[in-house]
Amino acid sequence: MCGIVGYIGEEQAAPLLLQGLEKLEYRGYDSAGVAVYNGERLDVAKAKGRLKVLNNLLDGGKKMQGTIGIGHTRWATHGKPSDINSHPQTSVSGKFAVVHNGIIENYRALKDHLIRRGVNFTSETDTEVVAQLLEYYYRGDVLDALIKVLQRVEGSYALGVICEDHPDELYAVRKDSPLIIGIGNGENFIASDVPAILSKTREIYRLADNEIAKITRMAVTVYDLDKEIVSKEPVHIDWDVSAAEKGGYEHFMAKEIMEQPKAVRDTISPRILGGRIVLDDITLTPEQLKGLRRIEIVACGSAYHVGVVAKYILEKMTKIPVEVDVASEFRYRTPIIDDKVLVLVVSQSGETADTLAALREAKRLGARVLSIVNVVGSSIAAESDDVIYTWAGPEIAVATTKAYSTQLAVVYLLAVYMAQALGTISDQEYTDYIAQLEALPDKIETILQHKENIQYFASKYFNAKDIFFIGRNLDYAMSLEGSLKLKEISYIHSEAYAAGELKHGTISLIEDGTLVVALATQKHLFDKMMSNVREVKARGAVVLGLTTDDCTEIEKETDFTFKIPQACDIMLPSLAVVPLQLFAYYVASMKGCDIDKPRNLAKSVTVE
Ligand code: M6R
């Protein structure tokens, strides 16, 4: 999500910045911009759309003169994609220019504070707050101003900063968002990722959180927040360029699986303020919530699987009846919808044709539509009454992973928020659920640290012809996703079954050596699940059991076991899905499949 490049040296900056941004295009973006000091002031050029629009505007950079500058590709989060919302963002007098990756979570409060002091804002972005604050605090020393700003902002950021009063200095700082410094000969660079500077240098410094780099043509000095100098060891990069474009991962899918802790954190954290869930994004009032007769969820593919999870959770938490429909079926079954039905639409792309058509049908019938969408400004987002954005960043691999996880995170936020508003949970339960939500990213990280166990298991079964996923309740919902993930990228035939339903027909397919993945994370159903495991084992199945790390019973029943951290029942799907994604990925990788672009599939399905 978003790309940063910066340059200081003797060459013309603009062409180098544009070339660097081109190398970051894989990250996904919807606008781009550069700022260069032209000898008198900061010259800024920005354009919505692909980088080539900006490139054409600047004639490959020839139209901008100057040897220091910063550039950015933006993937919109705060404010729609537009020239104005593009970065660099500048301060009120144009003295400071800033590029930013990440989210300034408290930008609203800071913006209000500055507005009250007469500062005029021009964009809808959180980033402009940083540029304006810099000028507000500036007394002649950029480093001092930057330290003051960092004391005020909350959230995640990688920042590149230039100031027209100091045309020989480029500044960089980061927290929870990557930023590197490329060390050149008589020139230096900053970038959000290695590919942007790989053709110029392979010696870099990796900035740590809260380290500030003051970069001149000849030197890089790194400070901490107390203005003490930090000594840094350069790192040599020996990646080949194409591997680096996937951030060092072999496939975008692997990268996106590993990005899940951050994506889930980015989606949850800004919406928990002072121990409460704040869904500023929705206008649905508690009175309207209380008047709902039903919630109807429509979506396709993995987003539909999120809907299946959501049905269990929303019914349990809110006591409102919930139905979930595949979007392509919904509109052809004369659904009973009116203004007392809330239609919840789930979509990563926001452009899926069937989902969009279902949304329009629901609106035509008078329903209120709330959507969970990843792509800002997409059709589904634009046509919904309310949108809650997932902040997963651009997802490139066709098989969704981090978008799915962030959709689940929004479902939890929504369920707890609604339950609190409806009074169906106590204050103590509300507080406990929020604590569980905040703990999710670290728990996902813990699972990823044990990915080799799944890799080992995949190495034993990547030649399987059929694989079954079984579970009950929320574990059944997860089976659906585990099975889809596997079949779409590995082409292994797979089925997901409600464990109790297997014996009504499908168990006839189990024979000696058939692999069954048994999900048993839901404690209240554990014994029942073990009965189903015994049924398939009695017919020759090999069973991988998936449960929580406090369970000591499962090993007695299964051939292999993978354990996830404990969590409250409703949030276990967020953890259970990770080993299933890893399993699908490793199996497909061992089979040599084209993981990021599986046959017959498209990332966004815009035809019915
Ligand atoms: O963009 P959407 O979330 O609306 O897409 C829905 C499905 O096409 C999508 O989830 C699909 O099933 C994925 N390939 C699954 O990995």
Residues whose N, C-alpha, C, O or C-beta is under 5 A from the ligand:
A	BS01	M6R	C300 G301 S302 A303 V346 S347 Q348 S349 G350 T352 V398 A399 T400 K603 V605
